Amino acid sequence: MAGLARSDTLRIIATVHQPRQWLLVSINLTARLVAWLTFGLCFRIQRRDMSHLPRAGGVLVISNHISWFDPPLLNIALRRIPHWLAMVELFQSKFTHWFFTRAGVIPIDRSQPGSAPLKEAIRRLRAGHVVVLFPEGGIQDGPRSVLGGEPVIKEGAALIALKAGVPIVPAIIEGARQSYVRRNWFFRRCTIRLTLGEPFPIEGVADRAAVHALMREKLLALAAEVKSRPSR
């Protein structure tokens, strides 16, 4: 499993330019190691087209969301340190508040989103970071999901992309819900696939509605592509 390939680790470390970023890097690499030990030993993790993620500059990654384990799985796959938008409930205890804040996670209250989390995500994108969003707004499976073909995509992701003016990379996760079944953790070696699509720019796209429609189109196109690929 190539989730913790030495080249990926060195690439991440090479992006550190300020002393305060070392804590972010340390937490990220530790989280990758834990996720690799947890998932890599029990499942076959397939990473496809990871080279589609630009090596530098702000990038918005938009992904389907099918399980609680999607963030650590994406963290294994991506070749740069991701920043995240995540529900504020994760920040309730002192430890989780300390950990997630320093791990590059931006808290958002889904019942009252407000503008502060969106502005922070835009700021980080403009500063050259990778930000990951799950534009379905929560875990979705079945017909109303990206893989199901009829997703409900939240418009906040389109607003962030439009204001930040950075390229967008779609991502599709398949098979992560198999980790919900206890017996799959023992000797079955089920496959979990993580696929990146080609980055697409939004220069010249007129407004938020147009960006929203484009994001939905790209996610559905990548979902259809990965489902048509033969399993390996």
PEWOZI-V921129 format. One line per field, one symbol per residue. burial: # if it has 16 or more other C-alpha atoms within 10 Angstrom, else .. Layout:
BEGIN
burial: ???
END
This chain:
BEGIN
burial: ..##...##..##..........##.###.###.##..##.##.####.#..##...##########..##################...#.....#.##.#######........##..######..##########.##...###...#.#.########.###########.#.##.....#....##########..#.....#..##.###.###.###.#......
END
